[in-house]
């Protein structure tokens, strides 16, 4: 394949969308989306001039877990761009994955939770899947690994994948599982799932590399998600045989934060308010198990890079690495996800590839922005309106305007499918569920131990954030990427 030629990027102009109805309130403009910028920042040209894209994802990996993944740091972070302020704005497996397949928030793609009438694979229209755009544009497309929760071999195959190889049984078992294998299921017994996903990913890359057409490959791992045993019990993730006994002395980074086993949680929102103290020994056990399971993901990244190099495709390939959501290890006495706190929202996001600058960016990007960015890189026309905004200019080391407020939300398996919904700015995290709410001032309280929701000094800030929240709850397309302006200081 010929080397990728970087496209020219026109100036990105911010558009005035709407003024606030509140006197003296924020001005509202929108940051450019992939659709808006199609004539300027989207690459064009024949398929052979476009980059390959390989998208690797871990499951439930915390942002700070990357310190224990030396291959991923060396091969991706140090040789590409580390987006240090990336979040999963709907931090739960299925909604996060639906966002990455559609480029839309849950209010537009329909996937609000892992289960229930608004959750799981069944809530997603299989025709609403971005792989079809790449396939139509001349890309070879392949999916390997964990797909959306609830998917099985009996379900409809999304139409956009040339190679369709998701886990279809024993998805959370780690040892006994099946792959769809393009409609001819292949069963594995006593194998380690990460090693199998890595091998099948590399085989797909080698197969696609024999063609002159560029390729898009999604390789989504299970680690470090907890294991669900055949009896339905959730246990810490098991290690690959070569990783057993490692990290025997490591302590969780959550122990270093003031919010671990927070002594007073009565001011916190309902998910934390009446929780017992987390068992420190259990947290240590889970942390060490997660690190062991991530070692095989780390080796998978290294083997992928070597496969791309040996096939002559490395210099023509954009590699993206992230996680579907973060994970709480005892912060606010909580273990898990599907809550709106820093450690659950934060995810690693690394990008390496032709034209990508080496370094870091603090642009406040989210997983919803990834599809807009991938289509922009590939010169692929989206098939519907995307809610995210491309961050390609930042990957190329350029300054770019961007939204100052991001919609964040969680779902439920009952009712209307929603739980807490709110917004995040560079200083505040705010959310509401019925009569229950929270407001954290990350500048003064980075551990988010003090809920300012009922603090009179923050009433004006809360009113402004609520205005932004209401403006974004049903947003579509460019309306999700607004610049509202400065917020007042606490009084």
Secondary structure, 3 states (H helix, E strand, C coil): CCCCCCCCCCCCCCEEEEECCCCCCCEEEECCCCCCCCCCCCCCCCHHHCCEEEEEEECCCCHHHHHHCHHHHHHHHCCCEEECCCECCCCCHHHHHHHHHHCCCHHHHCCCECCCCCECHHHCCCCCCCHHHHHHCCCEEEEEECCCCCCCCCCCCCCCCCEEEEEEECCCCCCCEEECHHHCCEEECCCCHHHHHHHHHHHHHHHHHCCCCCEEEEEECCCCCCEECCCCCEECCCCCHHHCCCCCCCCCHHHHCCCECCCCCCCCCHHHHCCCCCCHHHHHHHHHHHHHHHHHHHHHHHHHHHHHHHCCCHHHEEEEEEECCCCEECECCCEECCCCCHHHHECCEEEECCCCCCEEECCCCECHHHHHHHHHHHCCCCCCCCCCCCCHHHHCCCCCCCCCCEEEEEECCCCCCEEEEEEECCCEEEEEECCEEEEEECCCCCCCCCCCCCCHHHHHHHHHHHHHHHHHCCCCHHHHCEECCCCCCCC
